[in-house]
Amino acid sequence: MFAIIDLETTGGSVENEAITEIAIYKYDGNRLVDQFISMVNPQRPIQPFVVKLTGISNKMLKKAPKFYEIAKRIVEITEGCTLVAHNADFDYRVLKKEFARLGYSYERPRICTVKLSRKLIPGQKSYSLGKLCRSLHIPVTDRHRASGDALATLELFKLLQNKNRNLNEAVETDKKIQHKIQPKILKILDNLPEKKGILYLYNAKGELIAVIQTSNIKRKLNSIYLKTNPKSIQLQRAIDRVEYELLSGSFIGKIITWHNRYANNLEFSPCTKRNFNKKIAFDKENFLLIDKGHHSGEKAIVYVEQNKVIGYGFYKLNWEKESTEIIKKRLTEIEEHPFLRQMIYEHIRKKRYLDLIEL
């Protein structure tokens, strides 16, 4: 579970800085499950340059709640979550400082989308939220306001999560935070949907140990726990955390499953391990294969350039207006493999795709 957060502050020195606006969106990996947005009376003046940047004035905050009045809500909505923020060190430091003034030690694991973007989308001219989102054509409304920036961070995080599902290395913690025992598997099962998608299974170290595509997420995990063979029992004992990704398209599910297994050195089926002697060449050198994405308002794209599969991605409506440069930048890169080519080739041959656009 993730808590996407953004703060606006008074500016000034670290010791005297205080929150003027906060937005938190609780995200379970597929959808928003809760949110909290509030102005905050900082009980100190806002620096003039901050007023000009955010549009938030001292007058606007006179009747806003003080931090101690919303502190409990912040604790509750972020409990059991990893905080996600753009320049997380800043937001986390300010938040801890506000709680420290109340005599409360606030500690949460966190992911910084600046650091993660530098790793997964290298070579950008700027990693500021506005310029990075503009470069990736992620819409941003109400720039330099907590809600607008938090929503933009959420869209950026979704893109980064698609590029690498194994985000354990990106999580930062305070040294004294120890790993917490996850809820019982029975409780996890109760909260899983009976829908098509992909299961991501993690061990106690936060390592991705299995990626499974299924037509029914809840039923699939339940079936794992019904098996009694040694291999299944070993997997049952190793599972500590479960995440899932809902998909309306089965084909892109196969691509994602392949990519995550290959990238994390996970086990493949005997068919996937088989060596393919025949090198498959696509009929077209450069093309986009369009199919169903996560939901009805989104399309999945597989990009082939110079007869080589270079990656996949997701786009909402009107993606056709984007340049190929922007589309390529948003892709999750994927390793070439004969089995992957065979899978795409067969999908095209059987004409099961929504569209195929030659570039």
PyMOL commands that set and color helices and strands:
alter all, ss='L'
color gray80, all
select helices_A, chain A and resi 48-54+59-61+67-78+88-101+113-120+129-136+146-163+168-170+185-191+217-226+230-238+250-263+270-273+319-321+324-329+338-349
alter helices_A, ss='H'
color red, helices_A
select strands_A, chain A and resi 2-9+19-27+32-39+82-85+110-112+171-172+197-202+208-214+241-246+287-292+298-305+308-316+332-333+355-358
alter strands_A, ss='S'
color yellow, strands_A
deselect
rebuild
show_as cartoon
